[in-house]
Amino acid sequence: MDNHALLVTPPETGAVGRMMQRLGRNYVVLFNGRHHCTGTLWEGRYRTFWWTAKHYVLRCCRYIELSRVRARIMHDPVA
């Protein structure tokens, strides 16, 4: 897939930034070791968006769930 989205509800201010920092420090090391790669996992800095409208959050959930189907990775988004 050429793009990825993550929908999170942080419990406090700054929690998403700390989570992404931990991912960058820990998961990337494991991923690079497993796949014999070096460097960063992502091309650029992550971006955050703050959504308060419930209908837009639902649209984002649908987009994330259906992205695997659109990429032809899966036939059924529920599976």
mmCIF file as gemmi writes it, N, C-alpha and C atoms, coordinates in Angstrom:
data_model
loop_
_atom_site.group_PDB
_atom_site.id
_atom_site.type_symbol
_atom_site.label_atom_id
_atom_site.label_alt_id
_atom_site.label_comp_id
_atom_site.label_asym_id
_atom_site.label_entity_id
_atom_site.label_seq_id
_atom_site.pdbx_PDB_ins_code
_atom_site.Cartn_x
_atom_site.Cartn_y
_atom_site.Cartn_z
_atom_site.occupancy
_atom_site.B_iso_or_equiv
_atom_site.pdbx_formal_charge
_atom_site.auth_seq_id
_atom_site.auth_asym_id
_atom_site.pdbx_PDB_model_num
ATOM 1 N N . MET Axp A 1 ? 0.845 -1.178 0 1 0 ? 1 A 1
ATOM 2 C CA . MET Axp A 1 ? 0 0 0 1 0 ? 1 A 1
ATOM 3 C C . MET Axp A 1 ? 0.884 1.233 0 1 0 ? 1 A 1
ATOM 4 N N . ASP Axp A 2 ? 0.443 2.247 -0.692 1 0 ? 2 A 1
ATOM 5 C CA . ASP Axp A 2 ? 1.264 3.447 -0.798 1 0 ? 2 A 1
ATOM 6 C C . ASP Axp A 2 ? 0.931 4.506 0.239 1 0 ? 2 A 1
ATOM 7 N N . ASN Axp A 3 ? -0.107 4.283 1.023 1 0 ? 3 A 1
ATOM 8 C CA . ASN Axp A 3 ? -0.415 5.229 2.094 1 0 ? 3 A 1
ATOM 9 C C . ASN Axp A 3 ? -0.979 4.464 3.287 1 0 ? 3 A 1
ATOM 10 N N . HIS Axp A 4 ? -0.87 5.07 4.43 1 0 ? 4 A 1
ATOM 11 C CA . HIS Axp A 4 ? -1.362 4.431 5.645 1 0 ? 4 A 1
ATOM 12 C C . HIS Axp A 4 ? -2.025 5.489 6.51 1 0 ? 4 A 1
ATOM 13 N N . ALA Axp A 5 ? -2.998 5.076 7.269 1 0 ? 5 A 1
ATOM 14 C CA . ALA Axp A 5 ? -3.681 5.97 8.189 1 0 ? 5 A 1
ATOM 15 C C . ALA Axp A 5 ? -3.856 5.252 9.514 1 0 ? 5 A 1
ATOM 16 N N . LEU Axp A 6 ? -3.778 6 10.566 1 0 ? 6 A 1
ATOM 17 C CA . LEU Axp A 6 ? -3.944 5.472 11.913 1 0 ? 6 A 1
ATOM 18 C C . LEU Axp A 6 ? -4.922 6.383 12.631 1 0 ? 6 A 1
ATOM 19 N N . LEU Axp A 7 ? -5.956 5.834 13.169 1 0 ? 7 A 1
ATOM 20 C CA . LEU Axp A 7 ? -6.958 6.614 13.886 1 0 ? 7 A 1
ATOM 21 C C . LEU Axp A 7 ? -6.831 6.287 15.366 1 0 ? 7 A 1
ATOM 22 N N . VAL Axp A 8 ? -6.464 7.269 16.166 1 0 ? 8 A 1
ATOM 23 C CA . VAL Axp A 8 ? -6.277 7.054 17.604 1 0 ? 8 A 1
ATOM 24 C C . VAL Axp A 8 ? -7.027 8.113 18.395 1 0 ? 8 A 1
ATOM 25 N N . THR Axp A 9 ? -7.387 7.769 19.602 1 0 ? 9 A 1
ATOM 26 C CA . THR Axp A 9 ? -7.982 8.71 20.543 1 0 ? 9 A 1
ATOM 27 C C . THR Axp A 9 ? -7.032 8.805 21.725 1 0 ? 9 A 1
ATOM 28 N N . PRO Axp A 10 ? -6.25 9.875 21.782 1 0 ? 10 A 1
ATOM 29 C CA . PRO Axp A 10 ? -5.255 9.972 22.851 1 0 ? 10 A 1
ATOM 30 C C . PRO Axp A 10 ? -5.896 10.243 24.207 1 0 ? 10 A 1
ATOM 31 N N . PRO Axp A 11 ? -5.364 9.623 25.25 1 0 ? 11 A 1
ATOM 32 C CA . PRO Axp A 11 ? -5.907 9.837 26.591 1 0 ? 11 A 1
ATOM 33 C C . PRO Axp A 11 ? -5.502 11.18 27.19 1 0 ? 11 A 1
ATOM 34 N N . GLU Axp A 12 ? -4.455 11.794 26.635 1 0 ? 12 A 1
ATOM 35 C CA . GLU Axp A 12 ? -3.972 13.078 27.162 1 0 ? 12 A 1
ATOM 36 C C . GLU Axp A 12 ? -3.184 13.805 26.085 1 0 ? 12 A 1
ATOM 37 N N . THR Axp A 13 ? -2.959 15.066 26.288 1 0 ? 13 A 1
ATOM 38 C CA . THR Axp A 13 ? -2.195 15.878 25.347 1 0 ? 13 A 1
ATOM 39 C C . THR Axp A 13 ? -0.769 15.352 25.245 1 0 ? 13 A 1
ATOM 40 N N . GLY Axp A 14 ? -0.29 15.195 24.022 1 0 ? 14 A 1
ATOM 41 C CA . GLY Axp A 14 ? 1.074 14.737 23.796 1 0 ? 14 A 1
ATOM 42 C C . GLY Axp A 14 ? 1.234 13.235 23.686 1 0 ? 14 A 1
ATOM 43 N N . ALA Axp A 15 ? 0.156 12.495 23.927 1 0 ? 15 A 1
ATOM 44 C CA . ALA Axp A 15 ? 0.258 11.026 23.921 1 0 ? 15 A 1
ATOM 45 C C . ALA Axp A 15 ? 0.556 10.484 22.53 1 0 ? 15 A 1
ATOM 46 N N . VAL Axp A 16 ? -0.012 11.081 21.49 1 0 ? 16 A 1
ATOM 47 C CA . VAL Axp A 16 ? 0.233 10.594 20.131 1 0 ? 16 A 1
ATOM 48 C C . VAL Axp A 16 ? 1.688 10.823 19.738 1 0 ? 16 A 1
ATOM 49 N N . GLY Axp A 17 ? 2.216 11.971 20.077 1 0 ? 17 A 1
ATOM 50 C CA . GLY Axp A 17 ? 3.619 12.253 19.783 1 0 ? 17 A 1
ATOM 51 C C . GLY Axp A 17 ? 4.563 11.279 20.466 1 0 ? 17 A 1
ATOM 52 N N . ARG Axp A 18 ? 4.279 10.96 21.723 1 0 ? 18 A 1
ATOM 53 C CA . ARG Axp A 18 ? 5.114 9.991 22.443 1 0 ? 18 A 1
ATOM 54 C C . ARG Axp A 18 ? 4.997 8.6 21.834 1 0 ? 18 A 1
ATOM 55 N N . MET Axp A 19 ? 3.778 8.236 21.418 1 0 ? 19 A 1
ATOM 56 C CA . MET Axp A 19 ? 3.583 6.928 20.793 1 0 ? 19 A 1
ATOM 57 C C . MET Axp A 19 ? 4.376 6.836 19.485 1 0 ? 19 A 1
ATOM 58 N N . MET Axp A 20 ? 4.316 7.87 18.666 1 0 ? 20 A 1
ATOM 59 C CA . MET Axp A 20 ? 5.038 7.86 17.397 1 0 ? 20 A 1
ATOM 60 C C . MET Axp A 20 ? 6.548 7.864 17.634 1 0 ? 20 A 1
ATOM 61 N N . GLN Axp A 21 ? 6.984 8.542 18.678 1 0 ? 21 A 1
ATOM 62 C CA . GLN Axp A 21 ? 8.411 8.548 19.011 1 0 ? 21 A 1
ATOM 63 C C . GLN Axp A 21 ? 8.864 7.143 19.418 1 0 ? 21 A 1
ATOM 64 N N . ARG Axp A 22 ? 8.058 6.447 20.218 1 0 ? 22 A 1
ATOM 65 C CA . ARG Axp A 22 ? 8.396 5.079 20.598 1 0 ? 22 A 1
ATOM 66 C C . ARG Axp A 22 ? 8.411 4.145 19.392 1 0 ? 22 A 1
ATOM 67 N N . LEU Axp A 23 ? 7.456 4.325 18.504 1 0 ? 23 A 1
ATOM 68 C CA . LEU Axp A 23 ? 7.448 3.525 17.275 1 0 ? 23 A 1
ATOM 69 C C . LEU Axp A 23 ? 8.727 3.753 16.489 1 0 ? 23 A 1
ATOM 70 N N . GLY Axp A 24 ? 9.108 5.013 16.357 1 0 ? 24 A 1
ATOM 71 C CA . GLY Axp A 24 ? 10.309 5.35 15.602 1 0 ? 24 A 1
ATOM 72 C C . GLY Axp A 24 ? 11.575 4.798 16.223 1 0 ? 24 A 1
ATOM 73 N N . ARG Axp A 25 ? 11.599 4.694 17.515 1 0 ? 25 A 1
ATOM 74 C CA . ARG Axp A 25 ? 12.807 4.203 18.192 1 0 ? 25 A 1
ATOM 75 C C . ARG Axp A 25 ? 12.846 2.683 18.319 1 0 ? 25 A 1
ATOM 76 N N . ASN Axp A 26 ? 11.704 2.069 18.588 1 0 ? 26 A 1
ATOM 77 C CA . ASN Axp A 26 ? 11.684 0.635 18.886 1 0 ? 26 A 1
ATOM 78 C C . ASN Axp A 26 ? 11.283 -0.232 17.703 1 0 ? 26 A 1
ATOM 79 N N . TYR Axp A 27 ? 10.137 0.035 17.115 1 0 ? 27 A 1
ATOM 80 C CA . TYR Axp A 27 ? 9.642 -0.824 16.045 1 0 ? 27 A 1
ATOM 81 C C . TYR Axp A 27 ? 10.542 -0.785 14.819 1 0 ? 27 A 1
ATOM 82 N N . VAL Axp A 28 ? 11.037 0.387 14.485 1 0 ? 28 A 1
ATOM 83 C CA . VAL Axp A 28 ? 11.88 0.501 13.293 1 0 ? 28 A 1
ATOM 84 C C . VAL Axp A 28 ? 13.155 -0.325 13.445 1 0 ? 28 A 1
ATOM 85 N N . VAL Axp A 29 ? 13.718 -0.373 14.625 1 0 ? 29 A 1
ATOM 86 C CA . VAL Axp A 29 ? 14.907 -1.186 14.874 1 0 ? 29 A 1
ATOM 87 C C . VAL Axp A 29 ? 14.59 -2.666 14.642 1 0 ? 29 A 1
ATOM 88 N N . LEU Axp A 30 ? 13.457 -3.107 15.163 1 0 ? 30 A 1
ATOM 89 C CA . LEU Axp A 30 ? 13.052 -4.507 14.965 1 0 ? 30 A 1
ATOM 90 C C . LEU Axp A 30 ? 12.761 -4.797 13.494 1 0 ? 30 A 1
ATOM 91 N N . PHE Axp A 31 ? 12.054 -3.902 12.831 1 0 ? 31 A 1
ATOM 92 C CA . PHE Axp A 31 ? 11.718 -4.08 11.418 1 0 ? 31 A 1
ATOM 93 C C . PHE Axp A 31 ? 12.98 -4.14 10.564 1 0 ? 31 A 1
ATOM 94 N N . ASN Axp A 32 ? 13.896 -3.193 10.778 1 0 ? 32 A 1
ATOM 95 C CA . ASN Axp A 32 ? 15.135 -3.175 10.006 1 0 ? 32 A 1
ATOM 96 C C . ASN Axp A 32 ? 15.97 -4.425 10.245 1 0 ? 32 A 1
ATOM 97 N N . GLY Axp A 33 ? 16.013 -4.903 11.485 1 0 ? 33 A 1
ATOM 98 C CA . GLY Axp A 33 ? 16.756 -6.122 11.774 1 0 ? 33 A 1
ATOM 99 C C . GLY Axp A 33 ? 16.16 -7.338 11.101 1 0 ? 33 A 1
ATOM 100 N N . ARG Axp A 34 ? 14.844 -7.406 11.101 1 0 ? 34 A 1
ATOM 101 C CA . ARG Axp A 34 ? 14.155 -8.546 10.492 1 0 ? 34 A 1
ATOM 102 C C . ARG Axp A 34 ? 14.296 -8.555 8.969 1 0 ? 34 A 1
ATOM 103 N N . HIS Axp A 35 ? 14.283 -7.371 8.371 1 0 ? 35 A 1
ATOM 104 C CA . HIS Axp A 35 ? 14.3 -7.276 6.905 1 0 ? 35 A 1
ATOM 105 C C . HIS Axp A 35 ? 15.66 -6.844 6.351 1 0 ? 35 A 1
ATOM 106 N N . HIS Axp A 36 ? 16.652 -6.802 7.202 1 0 ? 36 A 1
ATOM 107 C CA . HIS Axp A 36 ? 18.014 -6.429 6.806 1 0 ? 36 A 1
ATOM 108 C C . HIS Axp A 36 ? 18.044 -5.085 6.079 1 0 ? 36 A 1
ATOM 109 N N . CYS Axp A 37 ? 17.387 -4.093 6.686 1 0 ? 37 A 1
ATOM 110 C CA . CYS Axp A 37 ? 17.32 -2.737 6.123 1 0 ? 37 A 1
ATOM 111 C C . CYS Axp A 37 ? 17.99 -1.765 7.085 1 0 ? 37 A 1
ATOM 112 N N . THR Axp A 38 ? 18.187 -0.566 6.609 1 0 ? 38 A 1
ATOM 113 C CA . THR Axp A 38 ? 18.681 0.507 7.462 1 0 ? 38 A 1
ATOM 114 C C . THR Axp A 38 ? 17.85 1.75 7.199 1 0 ? 38 A 1
ATOM 115 N N . GLY Axp A 39 ? 17.921 2.689 8.094 1 0 ? 39 A 1
ATOM 116 C CA . GLY Axp A 39 ? 17.239 3.963 7.9 1 0 ? 39 A 1
ATOM 117 C C . GLY Axp A 39 ? 15.868 4.004 8.544 1 0 ? 39 A 1
ATOM 118 N N . THR Axp A 40 ? 15.134 5.044 8.179 1 0 ? 40 A 1
ATOM 119 C CA . THR Axp A 40 ? 13.813 5.243 8.755 1 0 ? 40 A 1
ATOM 120 C C . THR Axp A 40 ? 12.779 4.395 8.042 1 0 ? 40 A 1
ATOM 121 N N . LEU Axp A 41 ? 11.691 4.136 8.705 1 0 ? 41 A 1
ATOM 122 C CA . LEU Axp A 41 ? 10.618 3.344 8.123 1 0 ? 41 A 1
ATOM 123 C C . LEU Axp A 41 ? 9.697 4.217 7.287 1 0 ? 41 A 1
ATOM 124 N N . TRP Axp A 42 ? 9.532 5.452 7.69 1 0 ? 42 A 1
ATOM 125 C CA . TRP Axp A 42 ? 8.657 6.381 6.976 1 0 ? 42 A 1
ATOM 126 C C . TRP Axp A 42 ? 9.482 7.401 6.216 1 0 ? 42 A 1
ATOM 127 N N . GLU Axp A 43 ? 8.936 7.89 5.118 1 0 ? 43 A 1
ATOM 128 C CA . GLU Axp A 43 ? 9.648 8.873 4.301 1 0 ? 43 A 1
ATOM 129 C C . GLU Axp A 43 ? 9.77 10.221 4.989 1 0 ? 43 A 1
ATOM 130 N N . GLY Axp A 44 ? 8.728 10.64 5.644 1 0 ? 44 A 1
ATOM 131 C CA . GLY Axp A 44 ? 8.752 11.962 6.268 1 0 ? 44 A 1
ATOM 132 C C . GLY Axp A 44 ? 8.107 11.942 7.635 1 0 ? 44 A 1
ATOM 133 N N . ARG Axp A 45 ? 7.947 13.117 8.166 1 0 ? 45 A 1
ATOM 134 C CA . ARG Axp A 45 ? 7.341 13.276 9.483 1 0 ? 45 A 1
ATOM 135 C C . ARG Axp A 45 ? 5.853 12.937 9.401 1 0 ? 45 A 1
ATOM 136 N N . TYR Axp A 46 ? 5.334 12.349 10.464 1 0 ? 46 A 1
ATOM 137 C CA . TYR Axp A 46 ? 3.912 12.042 10.483 1 0 ? 46 A 1
ATOM 138 C C . TYR Axp A 46 ? 3.119 13.326 10.66 1 0 ? 46 A 1
ATOM 139 N N . ARG Axp A 47 ? 1.876 13.291 10.229 1 0 ? 47 A 1
ATOM 140 C CA . ARG Axp A 47 ? 0.995 14.449 10.367 1 0 ? 47 A 1
ATOM 141 C C . ARG Axp A 47 ? -0.194 14.058 11.225 1 0 ? 47 A 1
ATOM 142 N N . THR Axp A 48 ? -0.653 14.981 12.018 1 0 ? 48 A 1
ATOM 143 C CA . THR Axp A 48 ? -1.83 14.73 12.839 1 0 ? 48 A 1
ATOM 144 C C . THR Axp A 48 ? -2.94 15.691 12.436 1 0 ? 48 A 1
ATOM 145 N N . PHE Axp A 49 ? -4.15 15.218 12.573 1 0 ? 49 A 1
ATOM 146 C CA . PHE Axp A 49 ? -5.33 16.029 12.299 1 0 ? 49 A 1
ATOM 147 C C . PHE Axp A 49 ? -6.297 15.823 13.451 1 0 ? 49 A 1
ATOM 148 N N . TRP Axp A 50 ? -6.954 16.882 13.844 1 0 ? 50 A 1
ATOM 149 C CA . TRP Axp A 50 ? -7.892 16.83 14.957 1 0 ? 50 A 1
ATOM 150 C C . TRP Axp A 50 ? -9.304 16.93 14.387 1 0 ? 50 A 1
ATOM 151 N N . TRP Axp A 51 ? -10.096 15.862 14.552 1 0 ? 51 A 1
ATOM 152 C CA . TRP Axp A 51 ? -11.462 15.854 14.051 1 0 ? 51 A 1
ATOM 153 C C . TRP Axp A 51 ? -12.432 15.811 15.21 1 0 ? 51 A 1
ATOM 154 N N . THR Axp A 52 ? -13.417 16.672 15.174 1 0 ? 52 A 1
ATOM 155 C CA . THR Axp A 52 ? -14.436 16.658 16.219 1 0 ? 52 A 1
ATOM 156 C C . THR Axp A 52 ? -15.8 16.262 15.668 1 0 ? 52 A 1
ATOM 157 N N . ALA Axp A 53 ? -16.026 16.426 14.371 1 0 ? 53 A 1
ATOM 158 C CA . ALA Axp A 53 ? -17.317 16.072 13.784 1 0 ? 53 A 1
ATOM 159 C C . ALA Axp A 53 ? -17.443 14.545 13.703 1 0 ? 53 A 1
ATOM 160 N N . LYS Axp A 54 ? -18.472 14.017 14.314 1 0 ? 54 A 1
ATOM 161 C CA . LYS Axp A 54 ? -18.645 12.569 14.369 1 0 ? 54 A 1
ATOM 162 C C . LYS Axp A 54 ? -18.787 11.955 12.981 1 0 ? 54 A 1
ATOM 163 N N . HIS Axp A 55 ? -19.469 12.635 12.074 1 0 ? 55 A 1
ATOM 164 C CA . HIS Axp A 55 ? -19.655 12.073 10.735 1 0 ? 55 A 1
ATOM 165 C C . HIS Axp A 55 ? -18.322 11.973 9.995 1 0 ? 55 A 1
ATOM 166 N N . TYR Axp A 56 ? -17.392 12.888 10.255 1 0 ? 56 A 1
ATOM 167 C CA . TYR Axp A 56 ? -16.104 12.821 9.577 1 0 ? 56 A 1
ATOM 168 C C . TYR Axp A 56 ? -15.237 11.701 10.151 1 0 ? 56 A 1
ATOM 169 N N . VAL Axp A 57 ? -15.31 11.483 11.441 1 0 ? 57 A 1
ATOM 170 C CA . VAL Axp A 57 ? -14.579 10.373 12.061 1 0 ? 57 A 1
ATOM 171 C C . VAL Axp A 57 ? -15.078 9.05 11.494 1 0 ? 57 A 1
ATOM 172 N N . LEU Axp A 58 ? -16.384 8.928 11.305 1 0 ? 58 A 1
ATOM 173 C CA . LEU Axp A 58 ? -16.945 7.72 10.715 1 0 ? 58 A 1
ATOM 174 C C . LEU Axp A 58 ? -16.435 7.531 9.284 1 0 ? 58 A 1
ATOM 175 N N . ARG Axp A 59 ? -16.342 8.614 8.513 1 0 ? 59 A 1
ATOM 176 C CA . ARG Axp A 59 ? -15.794 8.525 7.152 1 0 ? 59 A 1
ATOM 177 C C . ARG Axp A 59 ? -14.344 8.059 7.18 1 0 ? 59 A 1
ATOM 178 N N . CYS Axp A 60 ? -13.569 8.516 8.149 1 0 ? 60 A 1
ATOM 179 C CA . CYS Axp A 60 ? -12.169 8.097 8.271 1 0 ? 60 A 1
ATOM 180 C C . CYS Axp A 60 ? -12.075 6.616 8.625 1 0 ? 60 A 1
ATOM 181 N N . CYS Axp A 61 ? -12.946 6.159 9.515 1 0 ? 61 A 1
ATOM 182 C CA . CYS Axp A 61 ? -12.965 4.732 9.861 1 0 ? 61 A 1
ATOM 183 C C . CYS Axp A 61 ? -13.279 3.892 8.634 1 0 ? 61 A 1
ATOM 184 N N . ARG Axp A 62 ? -14.244 4.324 7.857 1 0 ? 62 A 1
ATOM 185 C CA . ARG Axp A 62 ? -14.589 3.591 6.633 1 0 ? 62 A 1
ATOM 186 C C . ARG Axp A 62 ? -13.423 3.57 5.659 1 0 ? 62 A 1
ATOM 187 N N . TYR Axp A 63 ? -12.756 4.715 5.51 1 0 ? 63 A 1
ATOM 188 C CA . TYR Axp A 63 ? -11.613 4.789 4.602 1 0 ? 63 A 1
ATOM 189 C C . TYR Axp A 63 ? -10.526 3.795 5.015 1 0 ? 63 A 1
ATOM 190 N N . ILE Axp A 64 ? -10.221 3.765 6.298 1 0 ? 64 A 1
ATOM 191 C CA . ILE Axp A 64 ? -9.178 2.866 6.796 1 0 ? 64 A 1
ATOM 192 C C . ILE Axp A 64 ? -9.578 1.408 6.585 1 0 ? 64 A 1
ATOM 193 N N . GLU Axp A 65 ? -10.816 1.068 6.92 1 0 ? 65 A 1
ATOM 194 C CA . GLU Axp A 65 ? -11.273 -0.31 6.789 1 0 ? 65 A 1
ATOM 195 C C . GLU Axp A 65 ? -11.326 -0.766 5.329 1 0 ? 65 A 1
ATOM 196 N N . LEU Axp A 66 ? -11.708 0.116 4.431 1 0 ? 66 A 1
ATOM 197 C CA . LEU Axp A 66 ? -11.853 -0.265 3.024 1 0 ? 66 A 1
ATOM 198 C C . LEU Axp A 66 ? -10.568 -0.133 2.221 1 0 ? 66 A 1
ATOM 199 N N . SER Axp A 67 ? -9.535 0.458 2.787 1 0 ? 67 A 1
ATOM 200 C CA . SER Axp A 67 ? -8.294 0.647 2.027 1 0 ? 67 A 1
ATOM 201 C C . SER Axp A 67 ? -7.662 -0.677 1.623 1 0 ? 67 A 1
ATOM 202 N N . ARG Axp A 68 ? -7.774 -1.692 2.458 1 0 ? 68 A 1
ATOM 203 C CA . ARG Axp A 68 ? -7.222 -3.014 2.111 1 0 ? 68 A 1
ATOM 204 C C . ARG Axp A 68 ? -7.993 -3.647 0.96 1 0 ? 68 A 1
ATOM 205 N N . VAL Axp A 69 ? -9.29 -3.388 0.904 1 0 ? 69 A 1
ATOM 206 C CA . VAL Axp A 69 ? -10.104 -3.919 -0.19 1 0 ? 69 A 1
ATOM 207 C C . VAL Axp A 69 ? -9.755 -3.196 -1.486 1 0 ? 69 A 1
ATOM 208 N N . ARG Axp A 70 ? -9.641 -1.882 -1.425 1 0 ? 70 A 1
ATOM 209 C CA . ARG Axp A 70 ? -9.296 -1.099 -2.62 1 0 ? 70 A 1
ATOM 210 C C . ARG Axp A 70 ? -7.916 -1.454 -3.154 1 0 ? 70 A 1
ATOM 211 N N . ALA Axp A 71 ? -6.989 -1.796 -2.269 1 0 ? 71 A 1
ATOM 212 C CA . ALA Axp A 71 ? -5.639 -2.181 -2.68 1 0 ? 71 A 1
ATOM 213 C C . ALA Axp A 71 ? -5.579 -3.642 -3.128 1 0 ? 71 A 1
ATOM 214 N N . ARG Axp A 72 ? -6.719 -4.322 -3.066 1 0 ? 72 A 1
ATOM 215 C CA . ARG Axp A 72 ? -6.838 -5.732 -3.462 1 0 ? 72 A 1
ATOM 216 C C . ARG Axp A 72 ? -5.975 -6.664 -2.607 1 0 ? 72 A 1
ATOM 217 N N . ILE Axp A 73 ? -5.772 -6.269 -1.354 1 0 ? 73 A 1
ATOM 218 C CA . ILE Axp A 73 ? -5.074 -7.112 -0.396 1 0 ? 73 A 1
ATOM 219 C C . ILE Axp A 73 ? -6.057 -8.108 0.207 1 0 ? 73 A 1
ATOM 220 N N . MET Axp A 74 ? -7.309 -7.645 0.388 1 0 ? 74 A 1
ATOM 221 C CA . MET Axp A 74 ? -8.359 -8.492 0.938 1 0 ? 74 A 1
ATOM 222 C C . MET Axp A 74 ? -9.628 -8.309 0.105 1 0 ? 74 A 1
ATOM 223 N N . HIS Axp A 75 ? -10.489 -9.313 0.151 1 0 ? 75 A 1
ATOM 224 C CA . HIS Axp A 75 ? -11.779 -9.205 -0.542 1 0 ? 75 A 1
ATOM 225 C C . HIS Axp A 75 ? -12.866 -8.682 0.367 1 0 ? 75 A 1
ATOM 226 N N . ASP Axp A 76 ? -12.733 -8.939 1.657 1 0 ? 76 A 1
ATOM 227 C CA . ASP Axp A 76 ? -13.769 -8.572 2.624 1 0 ? 76 A 1
ATOM 228 C C . ASP Axp A 76 ? -13.13 -7.761 3.741 1 0 ? 76 A 1
ATOM 229 N N . PRO Axp A 77 ? -13.591 -6.542 3.997 1 0 ? 77 A 1
ATOM 230 C CA . PRO Axp A 77 ? -12.967 -5.726 5.043 1 0 ? 77 A 1
ATOM 231 C C . PRO Axp A 77 ? -13.158 -6.267 6.443 1 0 ? 77 A 1
ATOM 232 N N . VAL Axp A 78 ? -14.116 -7.162 6.65 1 0 ? 78 A 1
ATOM 233 C CA . VAL Axp A 78 ? -14.38 -7.725 7.97 1 0 ? 78 A 1
ATOM 234 C C . VAL Axp A 78 ? -13.382 -8.809 8.328 1 0 ? 78 A 1
ATOM 235 N N . ALA Axp A 79 ? -12.857 -9.494 7.334 1 0 ? 79 A 1
ATOM 236 C CA . ALA Axp A 79 ? -11.963 -10.637 7.572 1 0 ? 79 A 1
ATOM 237 C C . ALA Axp A 79 ? -10.682 -10.242 8.242 1 0 ? 79 A 1
